[in-house]
Amino acid sequence: MNKNEIISALKTIIQPYSEETLALENIDENTDFIADLKINSANLVDIVLDIEEEFKIEIDNDSMAKMLTVKATVEIIDSKLNAGK
């Protein structure tokens, strides 16, 4: 799965948690979940759980704490997917 496919899947996962439609439409690696998409910390946990289910991976607490931007999240998902191969 490449970076663009991961970002596309992330966009679908994040959509129910953000009312910032313009920021969501223009999501890229530099998008910050809290500053740009106005997602609160409780919803970030829900997003991580959805990511685990979607990609069939486990995300530890250290990784979860780093998942504040799209770029960091994509890197963590990618490393977990590659570790499972």
Buried (B, 14 or more C-beta within 10 A) or exposed (E): EEBEEBBEBBBEBBEEBBEBEEBBEEBEEEBBBEEBBBBEEEBBEBBBEBBBEBBEBEBEEEBBEEBBBBBBBBBBBBEBBEEEE
